[in-house]
Amino acid sequence: MIQLYTWGTPNGRKVSVMLEELGLPYAAHQVNIGKDEQFKPEFLEISPNNRIPAIVDEDGPDGNPISVFESGAILIYLAEKTKSDLLPADVRRRTETMQWLMWQMGGVGPMFGQAHHFMFQPKEDVPYGKKRYHNETKRLYGVMNKQLATTPYLAGETYSIAYIATYPWVSRHERHQVDLNEFPNVKRWYDTISERPAVKRGMAVPFAN
Ligand SMILES: N[C@@H](CCC(=O)N[C@@H](CS)C(=O)NCC(=O)O)C(=O)O
């Protein structure tokens, strides 16, 4: 059984979507980051960076429990545990998947996150910060739109963990004030994948935000 520690944010939802896609049994536990529950000592033991999501797999690779934090590392761990084609074994397809996963982890997550911060939680109004991260968010949508003009999914022909990592962030497009009609390939991709039953279930798991 996998214990999932999460909250209703894009990074949290990546993991519940993945668990639903894989059909793995899991129990979801809420870590209310609005109430600083991410700083509780018992949570810090499995997630020392005080961020959700984190998992504990009671049936780890050597039969002993293993804990994993960082959503990208969790997606890779779960794909490898189940030998899932969501992280292809073939080196070319695996590398394509990993590069778009890293693009999400190093670009989309931090930049969209900062856009949300400056747009909605400012302790002071910082117009330069708002503009900088909104522009960077739109640049990343442009990169995605170009990539999706030639491939059905971000990392080639098949659905993968690169997509699972990116989708929950795009689901916040209204919040970061991006009109998907300006990025028609992203819109097609987003609308298609939104229909996947596992995506619907996974997006509904973490707790309201
Ligand atoms: N790179 C990390 C980012 C995780 C992250 O930023 N989580 C946020 C919610 S989306 C969080 O737990 N924030 C709590 C805090 O800032 O103290 C990942 O992908 O897992």
The ligand as a Gaussian input file, in Angstrom:
#p B3LYP/6-31G(d) Opt

LIG

0 1
 N        9.582000      20.757000      -6.507000
 C        8.583000      20.340000      -5.563000
 C        7.669000      21.507000      -5.264000
 C        6.645000      21.159000      -4.237000
 C        5.887000      22.384000      -3.761000
 O        6.253000      23.534000      -4.034000
 N        4.798000      22.142000      -3.002000
 C        4.035000      23.227000      -2.455000
 C        2.568000      23.080000      -2.821000
 S        2.350000      23.019000      -4.577000
 C        4.154000      23.205000      -0.942000
 O        4.144000      22.158000      -0.345000
 N        4.287000      24.363000      -0.318000
 C        4.400000      24.471000       1.100000
 C        5.316000      25.580000       1.539000
 O        5.665000      26.423000       0.690000
 O        5.684000      25.633000       2.720000
 C        7.783000      19.173000      -6.152000
 O        7.576000      19.177000      -7.361000
 O        7.394000      18.265000      -5.394000

